[in-house]
Amino acid sequence: MGAARRPGAVREAGAPGAEDGREAGADGGIVVDGVSVEYVARRSREVVRAVDTVSFRVGPGEFVALVGPSGCGKSSLLMAVAGLTPCRGTITTQGRRVRRPDRSVGQVFQSAALFPWRNVLGNVQYGLRVRGDGRAAARARAMEMLELVGLTEHARKYPHELSGGMQQRVNLARALAVDPEILLLDEPFAALDAQTREDMQDELLRIWQETRKTTLLVTHQIDEAVLLADRVVVLSRGPASQVQETVEVGLPRPRDERVKDDPRFLDRTRRIDDLLRRERAGTPDRAR
């Protein structure tokens, strides 16, 4: 057993070596290199290329958002990073080539997908118990994560007793409980009403500020991407979507909703909106 780390601390990538499965010369964080993802269309049974030779990286402790038109393959690409969808090209996480799901990668999807027969504490403990943590250690860690997301008082409640926003907080706590090196977020707030969504964005900003997890977010919301991320990767329309441009956000942290009044915030959102409008109009402005 390795030495214990304080909760939320970011691991430093060690030197590449065969003993830990790292790719020689690979970076930490997430590296997507010339990746294409294909699927078989249900009706026609034809092979469709969702994304085509996409490349970008997410540095250790960085927050990057993926945006693009509906159907451009954002979620398919995220699933490939998670090791849940096969792809062409190379994806590495923390210097290790992605070939299958990895416990060092936490995932939060649009649906909270909580176990209805388990209470909040039981849901957050689940991954810890599966990996072999003792009952007392798992409970202590789960309670720590519930405190992080502000749900300590709701530990004994069941999913049906929670609002949509509270369920997503449990979902996030469950993902963070196993202390993943990387966090993948697939439109986690899409099903929430506007006010709850803003509350959850603030919550995620606070949690990311405390944990500094390497994070990749898929979202349709331009303002959400600019509010949360350090950089925004803009994909073209699909099929066979590619990277149009990577927009540097360049806004200071910590952030909250007030940053939306900053002229730089408006500039970044307008730039991304212009890129997506060009795509919809059929006049792409792709990065060179």
Residue, then its C-alpha position, 0 to 999 in steps of 0.5 A: m500500500g502506498a502512502a496516504r494522500r490528503p483528500g483532493a490532492v493532485r498526484e504528480a505524474g512520475a517518470p514514465g515506466a513499464e512498471d506503471g503502464r505509462e507510455a514513454g514520453a507521454d504527458g500527465g493529464i489527458v492527451v488526445d492524439g489523432v482520435s477518430v470515433e465510429y459507430v454503426a447507425r441503427r437504421s442503415r447499419e452504416v459505419v458513421r465517423a462521429v469525430d475525425t482525427v481530433s487532437f487536444r490535451v488537458g494539462p494536469g490540474e487543468f479544466v477544459a470544456l468541449v463544445g460543439p453543435s448537437g450531434c458532433g460527437k462530444s459525448s462519444l469522444l468523452m466516452a472514448v477518453a473514459g475507455l468505454t468506446p473504442c477509437r482510432g488514434t491514441i488517448t492517454t490519461q496520466g501517461r497511461r494509454v487508454r484501453r479500458p475503463d480505469r479507476s483513476v478516472g471518475q465520471v459524472f453523467q447527465s443522469a445521476a443514476l443513483f441506486p434507489w435502494r441505497n441512501v445517500l451515504g450508501n451511494v457515495q460509499y459504493g465505489l469505495r466498498v467495491r474496491g475493497d475499502g473497509r466499512a469504517a474507512a469507506r464511511a469516513r471518506a463518504m462523509e468527507m465528500l458529503e461535507l464537500v458537496g454540502l449534503t452531510e445532513h442528508a446522508r440518510k435520505y434516499p434518492h427519491e427524497l432529493s431534488g435534481g440538484m441534490q442528486q447530482r451533488v451525490n453523483l459528484a460526491r460518489a465520483l470524487a470519493v475514490d479520489p480519481e486523478i481525472l474527472l470527466l463530466d458529460e453535461p452533468f447539469a443539462a437536466l436541471d432548471a436554470q436556477t439550480r444549474e447556476d447553483m451547481q456551476d458555483e458548487l463545481l467551481r468551489i469544489w474544483q478550486e479545492t481539489r484541482k482535479t484534471t477535468l474535461l467537461v462536455t456541455h452545450q452551454i457556451d457561458e457554462a464552458v467559459l465560466l468553468a474552464d481554462r480553455v474551450v475546445v470547439l468542435s465542428r458539426g458532425p459527422a466527422s467533426q474536427v477541432q475548429e479552434t481552442v479558445e483560451v479563457g484567461l479569466p482569473r480564479p477563483r470565479d463566481e457568477r459575477v465574472k459574467d460581467d467581465p468584458r473578457f467573458l463576453d468576448r470569449t462567449r461571443r467568439i465561441d458563438d461566432l464559431l458555432r454560427r459559422e458551422r451552422a451556416g456552413t462556413p466553418d472557420r477551422a483552426r489551422 
